């Protein structure tokens, strides 16, 4: 799939989001609560508005699905999926582990993904059929010989309901839980793609949370799927796994299934 124009656009979108976000980082800005109680800031809204304006000017037939301003239909079968600040709580706490997520979804499947960390000036780009890059240089996930050696990450236990939490803890018990990572949002997936983390496990994610991650992780040699091992697409339910070593997939799915 030839996506040169779309890749160039994705870079411009990430640049525009950085420009909107950086003046507000560690500025003491306040946030509001959305209907789902998650925080939103002026920076979230300004970054998404800037990206939407560019997409509408360059690919007016494409649909747009954004966290802050919802969905706009298109006629091309393609959707740009935007999360201007994935990890708003971390952003508000002054932690540079949030990221701007940009994805292109074609007929329901993510084919292009960007994770951009504005403060650290780190940009991961994943494209179906091509190696994932970090600031233009290829990156790879690492091997994991056994589940007991794996470093597991998740954004936080409060994102699991009781049932999901039991399954997560069943997986955690089989990993090297002394090295478990809490917090990080999309940055955990970027670190997995760069060979620093072995597994990320989360529940309740929405399309704007995971669409961009799929091409990044898979282009680096990893795999992303739901908790049953099925590939992620636009209609997935949001129980998400990322593994740096696909050889551990059966072990992870089995461990998750052991939760009561």
N, C-alpha and C positions, 0 to 999 in steps of 0.2 A: 504494500500500500504506500503510494507516494504522498507524503504529507509535508513537503518542504515549506509550502506557504503557511500551513497550519502551525508548524514548529516555530517559524519566525514570528507568527502572531502570538503564540504562547509566551515567547520571550518578551514581547512588548507588553503583554498583559502583566507578566510578573514584574517588569520594570515599573509599570504604572502603579501597581499595588505597593511596591516598595516606597515609591515617592509619596503615596498617600499615608502609609503606615509610620514610617520612620520619625516624622516630627512629633508623633504622639507617644513614642516608646519612653517609658520612665518619666512621663510628663506630669504624673499625678492626675491624669484624666479620670473622670468618673464613668460609670457604666449604668445601663438600664437593664431591667429584667424582661425577657421576652415571655410569651405565653407559656413556654415550656420551662420557665424559670432559669434558663441559661443566660449568661451576661452578653450584652452587645454594646459596642462603643461606637463613637463617631468614626474611629479609624476603620472598623469593620465596614461600615456603610459607605464611607468615602472610597475605600479600595474597591469594593464591588461595583459601585457606580462608575468608577473610572474604567474598569474592565468591560463592563457591559457596553459602554459607549463605543469602545474600540471594536468590539465584536459586531455591533449593529452596523457600524460604518463599513466594515470589511467583508463580513459574511452575513448579510441581512436575511438570508433564507434559513440560517441555522437557528435552532431553538437554544434557549439559555435557561439553565436551572441553577439558581444561586441560593445560598443559605439565607441571605438577608432580604432579597427582593423577589423570591419565588420563581415561578416558571413562566416563560414566554414561549409560545409555540412557534414552530418553524415548518418548512415544507421540504427540507433536504434529507430528512432521516438522520440528521446529525444534531447532537446537543453538546454545548459547552457547559460543563459543570464546574461551578465556582464556590470555593470556601475562602473568603478573603483573609480571615484569621482563624485557622484551626488551632484551638488552644487559647481562647480569649482569656481564660482565667490565668494562665501562665503569662500572657502578655501584660495583663493588669498587675501581676506580681513582679514585673520587671525581669522575667526569666526569658532568655533568648532561645526557647525551644518550641515556640509556636511556628506556624508556617502558613504560607498562602498555597492553596491547592487549586490547580487548574487541570481539568480533564476534557478530552474530546471523546464523546461516546457515540459510536456509529451503530445504528440498529440495535441499541441496547448493550453494546459491549465496549468497554474502555479500550481505546487504541493509542492514546497519547496522555501522558501524565507529567505534571510538574509539581515538585515540592520546592518552594522557595523560602529560605530563611533570610529575611531582610537584614537583620542586625549583623549576622555573621557573614553575609554575602555568599551564602552557599545555595546552589541551585542544582537539584537533581532533575534530569529529564529522562523519561522512559517512553519508548515508542515500540509498538509491536514489531517484532522481527529485528530489532536493533539492540545493541548493548546500551545499558543505562549509563549515563555520565553524571559526574559531579563537576560542575564548572568546566565542562568540556572534556574531562578525562574519564575513561571507563572505570567503573567500579564493579566489584563482585561480592556476593555473599560468601560466607565461609562454610566449610563442612562441619558437621556435628556427628561424631561417631556414635554417640549414645544419648538418649533423652536425659539421662542422669547428669550429663555434662552441659546441658543446655542452659543458656541465660534467657530467662523469660521476662517479657515486659508487658505492662498494661498501663493505661492512663490512671486508673484508680479503682479500688474495690467498690466505691459507691455507685459506679456505673452499671454494676451487675445487680439484678434482683436476686432474691434468696436462692431460687432454683439455679440460675446461671452461675451464681457465686459458688455453689457447691461443686458444679462441674469444673469451674476454673480452678478451685482449690485442689481438686483431684488431679488436674494436670500439673499444678504447681508442685504438688508433693512428689512428683516423679522427675522434676527438673532439679537443677542446682539452685534451690530456693534461697540459699544464702546470698546469691548474686542477683536476685530478682530486682527488676527496675520498676519503680512506680512513678507515674508522671511522664510527660513527654509528648502526648498526643501524636501528631503525624511525624514528629521528629524521631520517634522510635522506629518507624518503618524506614526512614532515611538511613538510620544507623544500621538497621538490619541489612539494607541493600549495600552498605559500605563494609559489611563484615564485622560489625561490632556487637551485634545482638543476634540470637538464634531464632527466637519465637516471639511473636506479638499475638496476644489473644484479647479480643474485645467483643462486647455485645451492644446491641442497640444503636449501631452506627447507621447513618442515613447516606444516601447516594453521594452527597457532597463531601461526606467524611472519607469515603473509601475509593471513589472512582479513580482519582489521580494516583492513588497508591499502587494499584494493580500493575500498570505498565512499568512503574519504577522498580518494584520488587521483582517482577518476572523477568524484566530485561537484565537484571543483575544476577540471574540464575536461581532465584527463589521461586516460591509458589504462594499464591493467595487464593483462599477458598473460604467457604462457610464451615461451620463446625462439623458438618457431615462430609467434608472433603469435596463439595461441589464448587465449580468455578463461580466467581462473583460476576454479576451482571446487574443491569438497572433494576431488576425486580427482586434482587436478593433481600433477605429479611434483616440483615445487619449484624448477624453473629459472624465475626470476621477472624480469620487466622492468617498469619503471615509466617512462613518458614524460610530460613535461609538455605537449608538443606532439604530438598524435596524427599530424600530418602527417609526422613523422619515423619513424613505425613501420616502414615498408617499408625505409628506409635502415638502421635499426638491425638488423632481422632479417637483412638481406642482409650487413651487416658481420659479424655473429656467425657466419653460415654460412661465412665465408671462413677461419675458424680451421682448422688442419689436425688 
